[in-house]
Amino acid sequence: MNVPDESLYNEFSHSGNKESLKALFERYRLSVVLFVFGYVRNIDDAEDIMMDTLP
């Protein structure tokens, strides 16, 4: 089932549904890492920054 991002975010922010947050994290984890990698040019640092950025 493809739940829209907005619905997942609302579920997490209003009821604290950690599964919704996990779904968003999994959906965007790689994108965030690659975005940060474009700046820091080190994949390990990019992953660390992503982990610090996303809960």
PDB file of N, CA, C and O in Angstrom:
ATOM      1  N   MET A   1       0.844  -1.182   0.000  1.00  0.00           N
ATOM      2  CA  MET A   1       0.000   0.000   0.000  1.00  0.00           C
ATOM      3  C   MET A   1       0.888   1.243   0.000  1.00  0.00           C
ATOM      4  O   MET A   1       1.814   1.351   0.804  1.00  0.00           O
ATOM      5  N   ASN A   2       0.609   2.157  -0.882  1.00  0.00           N
ATOM      6  CA  ASN A   2       1.410   3.365  -1.013  1.00  0.00           C
ATOM      7  C   ASN A   2       0.719   4.523  -0.293  1.00  0.00           C
ATOM      8  O   ASN A   2      -0.154   5.187  -0.853  1.00  0.00           O
ATOM      9  N   VAL A   3       1.117   4.750   0.935  1.00  0.00           N
ATOM     10  CA  VAL A   3       0.532   5.810   1.759  1.00  0.00           C
ATOM     11  C   VAL A   3       1.271   7.111   1.467  1.00  0.00           C
ATOM     12  O   VAL A   3       2.502   7.132   1.476  1.00  0.00           O
ATOM     13  N   PRO A   4       0.544   8.196   1.209  1.00  0.00           N
ATOM     14  CA  PRO A   4       1.192   9.477   0.935  1.00  0.00           C
ATOM     15  C   PRO A   4       2.034   9.961   2.122  1.00  0.00           C
ATOM     16  O   PRO A   4       1.717   9.691   3.280  1.00  0.00           O
ATOM     17  N   ASP A   5       3.108  10.678   1.805  1.00  0.00           N
ATOM     18  CA  ASP A   5       4.004  11.211   2.837  1.00  0.00           C
ATOM     19  C   ASP A   5       3.253  12.041   3.866  1.00  0.00           C
ATOM     20  O   ASP A   5       3.497  11.927   5.067  1.00  0.00           O
ATOM     21  N   GLU A   6       2.340  12.874   3.389  1.00  0.00           N
ATOM     22  CA  GLU A   6       1.600  13.750   4.298  1.00  0.00           C
ATOM     23  C   GLU A   6       0.828  12.944   5.339  1.00  0.00           C
ATOM     24  O   GLU A   6       0.787  13.313   6.512  1.00  0.00           O
ATOM     25  N   SER A   7       0.221  11.850   4.908  1.00  0.00           N
ATOM     26  CA  SER A   7      -0.526  11.007   5.848  1.00  0.00           C
ATOM     27  C   SER A   7       0.397  10.376   6.886  1.00  0.00           C
ATOM     28  O   SER A   7       0.075  10.324   8.073  1.00  0.00           O
ATOM     29  N   LEU A   8       1.554   9.897   6.417  1.00  0.00           N
ATOM     30  CA  LEU A   8       2.519   9.312   7.347  1.00  0.00           C
ATOM     31  C   LEU A   8       2.998  10.338   8.356  1.00  0.00           C
ATOM     32  O   LEU A   8       3.082  10.057   9.551  1.00  0.00           O
ATOM     33  N   TYR A   9       3.312  11.529   7.868  1.00  0.00           N
ATOM     34  CA  TYR A   9       3.783  12.588   8.762  1.00  0.00           C
ATOM     35  C   TYR A   9       2.701  12.959   9.782  1.00  0.00           C
ATOM     36  O   TYR A   9       2.984  13.122  10.969  1.00  0.00           O
ATOM     37  N   ASN A  10       1.464  13.090   9.305  1.00  0.00           N
ATOM     38  CA  ASN A  10       0.370  13.443  10.215  1.00  0.00           C
ATOM     39  C   ASN A  10       0.160  12.367  11.275  1.00  0.00           C
ATOM     40  O   ASN A  10      -0.076  12.682  12.441  1.00  0.00           O
ATOM     41  N   GLU A  11       0.245  11.107  10.879  1.00  0.00           N
ATOM     42  CA  GLU A  11       0.102  10.017  11.847  1.00  0.00           C
ATOM     43  C   GLU A  11       1.172  10.099  12.925  1.00  0.00           C
ATOM     44  O   GLU A  11       0.892   9.909  14.109  1.00  0.00           O
ATOM     45  N   PHE A  12       2.396  10.382  12.504  1.00  0.00           N
ATOM     46  CA  PHE A  12       3.481  10.474  13.481  1.00  0.00           C
ATOM     47  C   PHE A  12       3.332  11.707  14.363  1.00  0.00           C
ATOM     48  O   PHE A  12       3.449  11.619  15.585  1.00  0.00           O
ATOM     49  N   SER A  13       3.076  12.846  13.750  1.00  0.00           N
ATOM     50  CA  SER A  13       3.051  14.086  14.532  1.00  0.00           C
ATOM     51  C   SER A  13       1.848  14.177  15.470  1.00  0.00           C
ATOM     52  O   SER A  13       1.944  14.798  16.528  1.00  0.00           O
ATOM     53  N   HIS A  14       0.724  13.574  15.105  1.00  0.00           N
ATOM     54  CA  HIS A  14      -0.463  13.676  15.950  1.00  0.00           C
ATOM     55  C   HIS A  14      -0.593  12.544  16.965  1.00  0.00           C
ATOM     56  O   HIS A  14      -1.099  12.747  18.069  1.00  0.00           O
ATOM     57  N   SER A  15      -0.134  11.350  16.586  1.00  0.00           N
ATOM     58  CA  SER A  15      -0.333  10.228  17.510  1.00  0.00           C
ATOM     59  C   SER A  15       0.964   9.547  17.926  1.00  0.00           C
ATOM     60  O   SER A  15       0.950   8.617  18.732  1.00  0.00           O
ATOM     61  N   GLY A  16       2.096  10.014  17.372  1.00  0.00           N
ATOM     62  CA  GLY A  16       3.378   9.424  17.743  1.00  0.00           C
ATOM     63  C   GLY A  16       3.601   8.037  17.154  1.00  0.00           C
ATOM     64  O   GLY A  16       4.389   7.256  17.687  1.00  0.00           O
ATOM     65  N   ASN A  17       2.914   7.727  16.063  1.00  0.00           N
ATOM     66  CA  ASN A  17       3.030   6.427  15.412  1.00  0.00           C
ATOM     67  C   ASN A  17       4.440   6.240  14.850  1.00  0.00           C
ATOM     68  O   ASN A  17       4.786   6.814  13.817  1.00  0.00           O
ATOM     69  N   LYS A  18       5.245   5.436  15.533  1.00  0.00           N
ATOM     70  CA  LYS A  18       6.635   5.244  15.135  1.00  0.00           C
ATOM     71  C   LYS A  18       6.764   4.471  13.826  1.00  0.00           C
ATOM     72  O   LYS A  18       7.765   4.615  13.124  1.00  0.00           O
ATOM     73  N   GLU A  19       5.781   3.664  13.490  1.00  0.00           N
ATOM     74  CA  GLU A  19       5.814   2.939  12.214  1.00  0.00           C
ATOM     75  C   GLU A  19       5.707   3.908  11.039  1.00  0.00           C
ATOM     76  O   GLU A  19       6.305   3.679   9.988  1.00  0.00           O
ATOM     77  N   SER A  20       4.954   4.983  11.212  1.00  0.00           N
ATOM     78  CA  SER A  20       4.842   6.002  10.167  1.00  0.00           C
ATOM     79  C   SER A  20       6.179   6.703   9.972  1.00  0.00           C
ATOM     80  O   SER A  20       6.603   6.950   8.843  1.00  0.00           O
ATOM     81  N   LEU A  21       6.833   7.019  11.072  1.00  0.00           N
ATOM     82  CA  LEU A  21       8.144   7.658  10.985  1.00  0.00           C
ATOM     83  C   LEU A  21       9.147   6.717  10.330  1.00  0.00           C
ATOM     84  O   LEU A  21       9.957   7.143   9.508  1.00  0.00           O
ATOM     85  N   LYS A  22       9.095   5.457  10.688  1.00  0.00           N
ATOM     86  CA  LYS A  22       9.989   4.465  10.095  1.00  0.00           C
ATOM     87  C   LYS A  22       9.774   4.372   8.587  1.00  0.00           C
ATOM     88  O   LYS A  22      10.739   4.272   7.830  1.00  0.00           O
ATOM     89  N   ALA A  23       8.526   4.404   8.149  1.00  0.00           N
ATOM     90  CA  ALA A  23       8.209   4.347   6.719  1.00  0.00           C
ATOM     91  C   ALA A  23       8.792   5.546   5.983  1.00  0.00           C
ATOM     92  O   ALA A  23       9.350   5.399   4.895  1.00  0.00           O
ATOM     93  N   LEU A  24       8.665   6.731   6.571  1.00  0.00           N
ATOM     94  CA  LEU A  24       9.244   7.930   5.949  1.00  0.00           C
ATOM     95  C   LEU A  24      10.756   7.852   5.914  1.00  0.00           C
ATOM     96  O   LEU A  24      11.385   8.212   4.919  1.00  0.00           O
ATOM     97  N   PHE A  25      11.330   7.385   6.992  1.00  0.00           N
ATOM     98  CA  PHE A  25      12.788   7.241   7.068  1.00  0.00           C
ATOM     99  C   PHE A  25      13.275   6.303   5.966  1.00  0.00           C
ATOM    100  O   PHE A  25      14.224   6.629   5.252  1.00  0.00           O
ATOM    101  N   GLU A  26      12.645   5.159   5.823  1.00  0.00           N
ATOM    102  CA  GLU A  26      13.056   4.200   4.800  1.00  0.00           C
ATOM    103  C   GLU A  26      12.859   4.767   3.395  1.00  0.00           C
ATOM    104  O   GLU A  26      13.654   4.498   2.495  1.00  0.00           O
ATOM    105  N   ARG A  27      11.825   5.532   3.217  1.00  0.00           N
ATOM    106  CA  ARG A  27      11.512   6.101   1.905  1.00  0.00           C
ATOM    107  C   ARG A  27      12.563   7.116   1.453  1.00  0.00           C
ATOM    108  O   ARG A  27      12.865   7.203   0.263  1.00  0.00           O
ATOM    109  N   TYR A  28      13.118   7.880   2.387  1.00  0.00           N
ATOM    110  CA  TYR A  28      14.005   8.994   2.025  1.00  0.00           C
ATOM    111  C   TYR A  28      15.450   8.849   2.470  1.00  0.00           C
ATOM    112  O   TYR A  28      16.270   9.722   2.187  1.00  0.00           O
ATOM    113  N   ARG A  29      15.775   7.779   3.151  1.00  0.00           N
ATOM    114  CA  ARG A  29      17.127   7.592   3.684  1.00  0.00           C
ATOM    115  C   ARG A  29      18.189   7.712   2.588  1.00  0.00           C
ATOM    116  O   ARG A  29      19.127   8.496   2.728  1.00  0.00           O
ATOM    117  N   LEU A  30      18.058   6.965   1.527  1.00  0.00           N
ATOM    118  CA  LEU A  30      19.062   6.970   0.469  1.00  0.00           C
ATOM    119  C   LEU A  30      19.153   8.335  -0.207  1.00  0.00           C
ATOM    120  O   LEU A  30      20.250   8.799  -0.517  1.00  0.00           O
ATOM    121  N   SER A  31      18.032   8.968  -0.435  1.00  0.00           N
ATOM    122  CA  SER A  31      18.034  10.295  -1.059  1.00  0.00           C
ATOM    123  C   SER A  31      18.788  11.310  -0.218  1.00  0.00           C
ATOM    124  O   SER A  31      19.548  12.125  -0.743  1.00  0.00           O
ATOM    125  N   VAL A  32      18.576  11.257   1.081  1.00  0.00           N
ATOM    126  CA  VAL A  32      19.266  12.194   1.979  1.00  0.00           C
ATOM    127  C   VAL A  32      20.769  11.906   1.980  1.00  0.00           C
ATOM    128  O   VAL A  32      21.578  12.832   1.921  1.00  0.00           O
ATOM    129  N   VAL A  33      21.141  10.639   2.047  1.00  0.00           N
ATOM    130  CA  VAL A  33      22.566  10.276   2.030  1.00  0.00           C
ATOM    131  C   VAL A  33      23.225  10.785   0.757  1.00  0.00           C
ATOM    132  O   VAL A  33      24.299  11.384   0.812  1.00  0.00           O
ATOM    133  N   LEU A  34      22.601  10.555  -0.373  1.00  0.00           N
ATOM    134  CA  LEU A  34      23.197  10.987  -1.641  1.00  0.00           C
ATOM    135  C   LEU A  34      23.262  12.505  -1.756  1.00  0.00           C
ATOM    136  O   LEU A  34      24.222  13.044  -2.305  1.00  0.00           O
ATOM    137  N   PHE A  35      22.264  13.186  -1.250  1.00  0.00           N
ATOM    138  CA  PHE A  35      22.269  14.645  -1.251  1.00  0.00           C
ATOM    139  C   PHE A  35      23.438  15.175  -0.419  1.00  0.00           C
ATOM    140  O   PHE A  35      24.189  16.040  -0.870  1.00  0.00           O
ATOM    141  N   VAL A  36      23.583  14.654   0.784  1.00  0.00           N
ATOM    142  CA  VAL A  36      24.658  15.094   1.678  1.00  0.00           C
ATOM    143  C   VAL A  36      26.018  14.710   1.097  1.00  0.00           C
ATOM    144  O   VAL A  36      26.977  15.476   1.199  1.00  0.00           O
ATOM    145  N   PHE A  37      26.103  13.530   0.490  1.00  0.00           N
ATOM    146  CA  PHE A  37      27.356  13.087  -0.124  1.00  0.00           C
ATOM    147  C   PHE A  37      27.836  14.095  -1.170  1.00  0.00           C
ATOM    148  O   PHE A  37      29.040  14.303  -1.324  1.00  0.00           O
ATOM    149  N   GLY A  38      26.913  14.711  -1.880  1.00  0.00           N
ATOM    150  CA  GLY A  38      27.273  15.729  -2.862  1.00  0.00           C
ATOM    151  C   GLY A  38      28.036  16.895  -2.243  1.00  0.00           C
ATOM    152  O   GLY A  38      28.804  17.566  -2.933  1.00  0.00           O
ATOM    153  N   TYR A  39      27.838  17.139  -0.971  1.00  0.00           N
ATOM    154  CA  TYR A  39      28.534  18.220  -0.276  1.00  0.00           C
ATOM    155  C   TYR A  39      29.811  17.748   0.409  1.00  0.00           C
ATOM    156  O   TYR A  39      30.849  18.404   0.315  1.00  0.00           O
ATOM    157  N   VAL A  40      29.738  16.614   1.097  1.00  0.00           N
ATOM    158  CA  VAL A  40      30.873  16.212   1.927  1.00  0.00           C
ATOM    159  C   VAL A  40      31.839  15.273   1.216  1.00  0.00           C
ATOM    160  O   VAL A  40      32.976  15.118   1.660  1.00  0.00           O
ATOM    161  N   ARG A  41      31.411  14.639   0.117  1.00  0.00           N
ATOM    162  CA  ARG A  41      32.245  13.742  -0.701  1.00  0.00           C
ATOM    163  C   ARG A  41      32.871  12.594   0.095  1.00  0.00           C
ATOM    164  O   ARG A  41      33.965  12.124  -0.220  1.00  0.00           O
ATOM    165  N   ASN A  42      32.155  12.155   1.131  1.00  0.00           N
ATOM    166  CA  ASN A  42      32.592  10.999   1.907  1.00  0.00           C
ATOM    167  C   ASN A  42      31.335  10.263   2.341  1.00  0.00           C
ATOM    168  O   ASN A  42      30.522  10.806   3.089  1.00  0.00           O
ATOM    169  N   ILE A  43      31.173   9.020   1.872  1.00  0.00           N
ATOM    170  CA  ILE A  43      29.936   8.291   2.104  1.00  0.00           C
ATOM    171  C   ILE A  43      29.706   8.004   3.589  1.00  0.00           C
ATOM    172  O   ILE A  43      28.567   8.043   4.054  1.00  0.00           O
ATOM    173  N   ASP A  44      30.771   7.717   4.333  1.00  0.00           N
ATOM    174  CA  ASP A  44      30.614   7.460   5.769  1.00  0.00           C
ATOM    175  C   ASP A  44      30.134   8.708   6.501  1.00  0.00           C
ATOM    176  O   ASP A  44      29.244   8.638   7.348  1.00  0.00           O
ATOM    177  N   ASP A  45      30.730   9.846   6.169  1.00  0.00           N
ATOM    178  CA  ASP A  45      30.293  11.101   6.787  1.00  0.00           C
ATOM    179  C   ASP A  45      28.851  11.421   6.392  1.00  0.00           C
ATOM    180  O   ASP A  45      28.065  11.884   7.218  1.00  0.00           O
ATOM    181  N   ALA A  46      28.511  11.175   5.129  1.00  0.00           N
ATOM    182  CA  ALA A  46      27.149  11.442   4.659  1.00  0.00           C
ATOM    183  C   ALA A  46      26.139  10.592   5.428  1.00  0.00           C
ATOM    184  O   ALA A  46      25.075  11.084   5.804  1.00  0.00           O
ATOM    185  N   GLU A  47      26.461   9.335   5.662  1.00  0.00           N
ATOM    186  CA  GLU A  47      25.563   8.469   6.425  1.00  0.00           C
ATOM    187  C   GLU A  47      25.448   8.930   7.875  1.00  0.00           C
ATOM    188  O   GLU A  47      24.362   8.904   8.454  1.00  0.00           O
ATOM    189  N   ASP A  48      26.566   9.350   8.459  1.00  0.00           N
ATOM    190  CA  ASP A  48      26.523   9.865   9.837  1.00  0.00           C
ATOM    191  C   ASP A  48      25.646  11.111   9.933  1.00  0.00           C
ATOM    192  O   ASP A  48      24.847  11.248  10.859  1.00  0.00           O
ATOM    193  N   ILE A  49      25.802  12.005   8.979  1.00  0.00           N
ATOM    194  CA  ILE A  49      24.999  13.234   8.974  1.00  0.00           C
ATOM    195  C   ILE A  49      23.525  12.907   8.807  1.00  0.00           C
ATOM    196  O   ILE A  49      22.672  13.507   9.461  1.00  0.00           O
ATOM    197  N   MET A  50      23.223  11.949   7.927  1.00  0.00           N
ATOM    198  CA  MET A  50      21.832  11.525   7.729  1.00  0.00           C
ATOM    199  C   MET A  50      21.258  10.988   9.028  1.00  0.00           C
ATOM    200  O   MET A  50      20.126  11.314   9.385  1.00  0.00           O
ATOM    201  N   MET A  51      22.016  10.176   9.734  1.00  0.00           N
ATOM    202  CA  MET A  51      21.542   9.606  10.996  1.00  0.00           C
ATOM    203  C   MET A  51      21.327  10.687  12.044  1.00  0.00           C
ATOM    204  O   MET A  51      20.437  10.562  12.886  1.00  0.00           O
ATOM    205  N   ASP A  52      22.132  11.754  12.007  1.00  0.00           N
ATOM    206  CA  ASP A  52      21.956  12.859  12.939  1.00  0.00           C
ATOM    207  C   ASP A  52      20.756  13.720  12.554  1.00  0.00           C
ATOM    208  O   ASP A  52      20.146  14.366  13.405  1.00  0.00           O
ATOM    209  N   THR A  53      20.425  13.722  11.268  1.00  0.00           N
ATOM    210  CA  THR A  53      19.350  14.577  10.763  1.00  0.00           C
ATOM    211  C   THR A  53      17.994  13.933  10.903  1.00  0.00           C
ATOM    212  O   THR A  53      17.044  14.570  11.359  1.00  0.00           O
ATOM    213  N   LEU A  54      17.892  12.668  10.514  1.00  0.00           N
ATOM    214  CA  LEU A  54      16.616  11.958  10.606  1.00  0.00           C
ATOM    215  C   LEU A  54      16.583  11.161  11.896  1.00  0.00           C
ATOM    216  O   LEU A  54      17.537  10.455  12.224  1.00  0.00           O
ATOM    217  N   PRO A  55      15.479  11.274  12.630  1.00  0.00           N
ATOM    218  CA  PRO A  55      15.385  10.578  13.911  1.00  0.00           C
ATOM    219  C   PRO A  55      15.402   9.067  13.772  1.00  0.00           C
ATOM    220  O   PRO A  55      15.328   8.354  14.772  1.00  0.00           O
TER     221      PRO A  55
END
